[in-house]
Amino acid sequence: MLGLDHSRLSSALMAPYYNAFIAKPQTVDDIPRIVALMGPKTVPAPPPPPGQPPPTAPKTRLIVDVEGTITSIQRIPAAGS
């Protein structure tokens, strides 16, 4: 169940009555309404090519004095950057 109400358009897939000639959601009604309700489609990032390690995130180095107070923060670039 998507939670999408019936459409007022008889040409929409979500019209209140079944129409065998409507086989897919309509771009003028059904699709914009479901996107408004559920949000846009998200696509995951593609995996790295075979044989290559996944990218690494940058690292952070904290410089601390003898009392344990952080005196500076340095960003270390990721390998291959």
C-alpha positions in Angstrom: 0.0 0.0 0.0 1.5 3.3 -1.1 -1.0 5.6 0.7 -1.9 7.4 -2.6 -5.5 8.4 -2.9 -7.6 7.9 -6.1 -7.1 10.4 -8.9 -9.7 12.6 -10.3 -8.5 11.9 -13.8 -10.1 8.9 -15.5 -6.9 8.4 -17.5 -4.7 7.9 -14.4 -3.7 4.5 -13.1 -5.0 5.5 -9.7 -8.5 6.5 -11.1 -11.3 5.3 -8.8 -12.4 2.7 -11.4 -10.4 0.0 -13.1 -9.5 0.5 -16.8 -7.8 -2.4 -18.5 -6.3 0.0 -21.1 -4.2 1.8 -18.5 -1.1 -0.4 -17.8 1.3 2.0 -16.2 1.4 5.1 -14.0 0.8 8.3 -15.9 3.4 11.1 -16.0 0.8 13.8 -15.8 -0.9 12.6 -12.6 0.2 9.3 -10.9 4.0 9.8 -10.9 4.1 13.4 -9.7 1.7 12.6 -6.9 3.6 9.6 -5.6 6.9 11.5 -5.8 5.3 14.3 -3.8 4.2 11.7 -1.2 7.3 9.4 -1.1 10.1 11.7 -2.3 12.3 11.3 -5.4 14.0 8.0 -6.4 17.5 7.7 -5.0 20.2 5.7 -6.7 23.0 4.1 -4.7 26.6 4.9 -5.7 28.1 2.2 -8.0 30.6 -0.2 -6.5 34.3 0.3 -7.3 35.6 -1.6 -10.3 36.9 -5.1 -9.6 40.4 -5.3 -8.4 40.5 -1.8 -6.9 40.0 -1.0 -3.2 37.0 1.1 -2.2 37.8 4.8 -1.7 38.8 5.8 1.8 37.5 8.8 3.6 39.8 11.6 4.8 41.1 11.2 8.3 41.5 13.7 11.0 44.5 14.1 13.4 44.0 15.8 16.8 47.1 17.5 18.3 46.7 17.3 22.1 48.9 18.9 24.8 50.1 17.2 27.9 47.0 18.2 29.8 44.7 16.6 27.3 43.5 19.8 25.6 43.1 19.7 21.9 45.4 22.4 20.4 44.8 21.8 16.7 42.9 19.6 14.2 44.6 18.5 11.0 42.8 16.9 8.1 44.8 14.2 6.4 43.8 13.7 2.7 42.6 10.2 1.7 45.0 8.0 -0.2 44.9 8.8 -3.9 43.5 12.3 -3.4 
